[in-house]
Amino acid sequence: MSKNKCLVCLTILVWPNATLLAQVVDVSVPIQGGTFRMGTDAASIAELKERYDIHFPSVFENETPARTVTLSDFRIDRYEVSNARFAAFVAENPGWRRENLDADKHNGNYLSHWARDRFEPGTGDHPVAFVTWSAAQTFCRWSGGRLPTEAEWEYVARAGDAREFPWGDQLPTPERANYFAGGHDRTTRVGSYPPNEFGVYDLAGNVWEFLYDAWQSQPSGDTQTDPIAGGRVSNEQIINVNGRRSIRGASFGGSVVNLRTRWRDSHVATNAVEFVGFRCAYPRWQSADGLPRRKPEFRPGYTA
C-alpha cells in the first residue's frame, strides 16, 4: 500500500458514524477526572524488592518519582478490544488488511494469527493481538477516540486510591486474572474475570495494552495536567510512529509483579506479537441522546 493511500485511509477515520458512537457508550465506562499521585515513591523501592523478591537493578525505579497528575474527564473501554471489533474495523478500512500493510510498518507478524482476515473460530470475544501501535491508534481514531495515556490507564487501574492491583492489595490468583499461574498460556474471553471498582475488566493479565505515550524510562517529576509523553501524534503521523511506546497491564504470561497497577514496561511500536493488544479512550461529554458529545479537541484535525 502506498503512503498516499495510507494517508487517505487515516483521513476518513476522524468522524465515526452514529452507529459507532452508540457503540462507544455500550462498550465504555465514564471516568470522572481528578488529581492523584501517579507512580511510586523512591522510599518504597527497597520494600517492594523484598516483597516480590526481585533484586536486579532499576526494577522499580522507572515508576519513580511519584508525581501529582490532574486528568480531565474521559471514557475508557470496559474491555480490551476484541478480535470481532477489530475485524469490523479492517472490513471498513481495507488498507489495514494484513496483505495491504507496507512491510516496513510491522515485523511480519501483523494479524498473522488470522486466516484471510478471519480470526480463529471461537475467539471473536478474545482480545485482538498481533497488532502494531499504529493499527491500535488508528482503530481508536476510527472509533471516535484514541489510545489511553499512561496517566489515564493508571488512574483507572487504581480506581481512585493507592491499590497495588486493580482489585485491591491482595496478591493475584487464577480467579482474579489471566496470568502465568492460571495455566491458560493464551488469551481468554474479555471480561472473564471480575472488573475493578470502576467497572473496567482485564486491567491485569490477558494482554499487555499499548498506550498513547512514547516510552520514557524516567518520567518527569513535575506537576502535570493530562500529560502525554512524547507529545501528541497527528492523524497523518500515526502510520510512521516507531520506537518504543508504553504498555501496561501484563499478559497471560505475566508474573505477579507485572500485574501491579504501577508496573511500567515498553514495546516497539511495529512489533506485532501474541501478548500485546489495546483498549481505547474517548471524550467524556455526552449529548441528550446519550451519544458522546465531542469537545472542541475532537473535531477533524484533533491530534491527541
C-alpha positions in Angstrom: 0.0 0.0 0.0 1.4 3.4 -0.9 2.0 6.1 1.6 -0.6 8.3 -0.2 -3.2 5.6 0.1 -2.5 5.2 3.8 -2.9 8.9 4.4 -6.3 8.7 2.7 -7.3 5.8 5.0 -6.3 7.9 8.1 -8.1 11.0 6.9 -11.5 9.3 6.6 -11.3 7.9 10.2 -11.7 11.2 12.0 -15.5 11.2 12.2 -17.1 7.9 13.2 -20.8 7.3 12.2 -23.7 7.4 14.7 -23.7 3.6 15.0 -20.1 3.6 16.1 -20.7 6.5 18.6 -23.6 4.5 20.1 -21.2 1.5 20.4 -18.8 3.7 22.4 -21.5 4.2 25.0 -22.2 0.5 25.1 -18.6 -0.6 25.5 -17.0 2.2 27.5 -17.1 3.5 31.1 -17.3 7.2 32.1 -14.4 8.3 34.3 -14.5 11.4 36.3 -11.2 13.2 36.2 -9.3 14.3 39.2 -5.9 14.8 40.8 -3.8 11.9 42.1 -0.2 10.8 42.9 1.0 8.8 40.0 3.9 6.4 40.3 5.9 5.1 43.2 7.8 7.0 45.9 11.5 6.2 45.8 11.5 5.4 49.5 9.2 2.4 48.8 11.6 0.6 46.4 13.6 -1.4 48.9 10.4 -2.7 50.5 9.0 -3.6 47.0 12.1 -5.6 46.1 11.8 -7.6 49.3 8.1 -8.1 48.9 8.4 -9.5 45.4 11.9 -11.0 45.9 13.2 -9.1 42.8 16.6 -7.5 43.4 18.1 -6.7 40.0 19.0 -3.0 39.5 16.4 -0.4 38.4 13.5 -2.9 38.6 11.1 -0.4 40.2 13.0 2.8 39.6 11.1 3.6 36.3 8.0 4.1 38.4 9.6 7.0 40.2 9.3 9.7 41.0 5.8 9.8 42.4 4.2 13.0 41.0 1.0 14.9 41.0 -1.1 14.5 37.9 -4.5 16.0 37.1 -6.8 14.4 34.5 -9.8 15.7 32.6 -13.0 13.6 32.4 -12.9 10.8 29.8 -14.4 7.4 28.9 -12.4 4.2 28.6 -13.3 0.8 27.0 -14.8 -1.6 29.5 -13.0 -4.4 27.8 -9.8 -4.8 25.8 -10.6 -4.5 22.0 -11.7 -7.9 20.7 -11.0 -9.8 17.5 -14.6 -9.1 16.4 -14.4 -5.4 16.9 -11.0 -5.2 15.1 -12.4 -7.3 12.2 -15.2 -4.8 11.8 -12.5 -2.0 11.5 -10.5 -4.0 9.0 -13.6 -4.7 6.9 -14.3 -1.0 6.6 -10.7 0.0 6.2 -9.1 -2.5 3.8 -5.8 -0.6 4.0 -5.3 -2.3 7.3 -5.7 -5.8 6.0 -2.5 -7.8 6.5 -1.7 -8.0 2.8 -2.1 -4.3 2.3 0.1 -3.0 5.1 3.6 -2.0 3.9 6.2 -4.4 5.1 8.3 -1.7 6.8 5.3 -0.8 9.0 5.3 -4.1 11.0 7.6 -7.0 11.9 6.0 -9.5 9.6 3.5 -10.8 12.2 0.7 -8.3 11.9 -2.5 -10.3 12.2 -0.5 -13.4 11.5 -2.9 -15.5 13.6 -5.8 -14.6 11.3 -6.6 -16.5 8.1 -7.7 -14.3 5.2 -8.9 -11.6 7.6 -10.8 -14.1 9.7 -9.9 -14.7 13.3 -9.8 -18.2 14.7 -13.3 -19.6 15.3 -14.4 -19.2 18.9 -12.1 -16.2 19.6 -14.2 -13.3 18.5 -14.5 -12.2 22.1 -10.8 -12.7 22.8 -8.6 -9.6 22.8 -7.1 -8.8 19.5 -3.3 -9.3 19.4 -0.6 -9.2 16.7 -1.3 -5.6 16.1 1.1 -2.6 15.9 0.8 0.7 17.8 -0.3 2.4 14.6 -3.0 -0.1 14.0 -4.3 0.3 17.5 -4.3 4.1 17.4 -6.0 4.1 14.0 -8.7 1.8 15.3 -9.3 4.1 18.2 -9.5 7.2 15.9 -12.0 5.3 13.8 -14.0 4.6 16.9 -14.0 8.2 17.9 -11.2 8.2 20.5 -7.5 7.4 20.9 -5.3 5.1 22.9 -5.3 5.9 26.7 -2.4 7.8 28.1 -0.3 6.2 30.8 -1.7 8.5 33.4 -5.3 7.7 32.4 -4.6 4.0 32.4 -3.0 4.0 35.9 -5.8 6.3 37.3 -8.4 3.8 36.1 -6.5 0.7 37.2 -6.1 2.1 40.7 -9.8 3.1 40.9 -9.2 6.3 42.8 -6.9 5.0 45.5 -3.4 3.6 46.1 -4.2 0.0 45.5 -1.4 -2.4 44.4 -3.6 -4.4 41.9 -6.8 -3.5 40.1 -8.8 -5.5 42.7 -7.0 -4.2 45.8 -3.8 -5.1 47.7 -4.3 -8.9 47.7 -1.9 -10.9 45.6 -3.1 -12.3 42.3 -4.8 -15.7 42.0 -6.0 -17.5 38.9 -9.5 -16.5 39.8 -8.6 -12.8 39.5 -6.7 -12.6 36.3 -5.3 -14.5 33.3 -1.6 -14.7 34.0 1.1 -17.4 34.1 -0.3 -19.1 37.3 -3.6 -19.8 35.5 -2.0 -22.1 33.1 -4.0 -20.9 30.0 -0.9 -20.0 28.0 -3.1 -17.9 25.7 -5.8 -15.2 25.8 -9.2 -15.8 27.4 -12.5 -14.2 26.6 -12.6 -10.5 27.5 -14.4 -9.9 30.8 -13.8 -13.4 32.1 -12.5 -12.1 35.4 -14.2 -9.6 37.8 -13.9 -5.9 37.0 -12.3 -3.3 39.3 -14.4 -0.8 41.2 -14.6 1.5 38.1 -16.3 -1.4 36.2 -13.3 -2.0 33.9 -12.1 -5.5 33.1 -8.7 -7.2 32.3 -6.5 -4.4 33.7 -4.2 -7.1 34.9 -3.4 -10.0 32.6 -4.8 -11.4 29.3 -2.8 -9.0 27.0 -0.4 -6.1 27.6 -2.1 -2.9 26.4 -0.5 -0.3 24.0 -0.8 3.2 25.4 -0.5 6.6 23.7 2.7 7.7 25.3 6.2 7.4 23.9 8.4 5.4 26.4 10.3 7.4 28.9 12.3 5.3 31.3 12.4 8.1 33.8 9.1 10.1 34.0 9.1 13.8 34.7 8.5 14.6 38.4 6.8 17.9 37.5 3.1 18.5 38.4 1.2 17.9 35.1 -2.3 18.1 33.6 -3.3 15.5 31.0 0.3 14.5 30.3 1.3 12.7 27.1 5.0 11.6 27.0 6.4 12.4 23.6 3.6 14.8 22.8 0.5 14.4 20.5 0.6 12.5 17.2 -1.4 13.8 14.3 -3.6 11.5 12.2 -1.1 11.9 9.3 1.8 10.8 11.6 0.2 7.7 13.1 1.4 5.3 10.4 5.0 6.4 10.8 5.4 6.0 14.5 8.2 3.7 15.5 10.5 3.3 18.5 9.2 2.2 21.9 5.7 3.0 23.3 4.5 2.5 26.8 2.5 -0.7 27.7 0.6 -1.6 30.9 -1.3 -4.5 32.4 0.7 -7.6 31.7 -0.5 -10.7 29.7 -1.4 -14.3 30.1 2.3 -15.0 30.5 2.9 -12.2 33.1 4.3 -12.7 36.5 2.7 -11.4 39.7 4.8 -8.2 39.8 3.8 -7.3 36.2 0.1 -7.2 37.3 0.7 -4.2 39.6 -1.1 -1.0 38.8 2.1 1.0 38.7 4.3 -1.5 36.8 5.6 0.1 33.6 7.0 -1.5 30.5 7.5 -0.7 26.9 7.2 -2.3 23.5 8.4 -1.5 19.9 5.5 0.2 18.1 5.9 -2.0 15.0 6.4 -5.3 16.8 3.1 -7.3 16.5 3.1 -10.1 19.0 0.6 -12.5 20.6 0.7 -10.9 24.0 0.1 -7.2 23.2 -3.3 -5.7 22.5 -5.1 -2.5 23.5 -8.2 -0.6 24.5 -9.4 2.9 23.6 -10.2 6.1 25.5 -12.9 8.7 24.4 -14.3 12.1 25.2 -16.3 12.2 28.4 -19.1 14.6 27.5 -22.5 13.2 26.3 -25.4 14.8 24.5 -29.0 14.4 25.5 -29.4 11.3 23.3 -26.6 9.5 25.2 -24.0 9.7 22.5 -20.6 11.2 23.2 -20.7 14.9 22.6 -17.3 15.9 21.3 -15.2 18.6 23.0 -13.6 21.0 20.5 -10.4 18.9 20.6 -12.2 16.0 18.9 -13.0 18.0 15.7 -11.3 17.0 12.4 -7.6 17.5 12.8 -7.6 16.6 16.5 -4.2 15.3 17.2 -4.5 13.6 20.6 
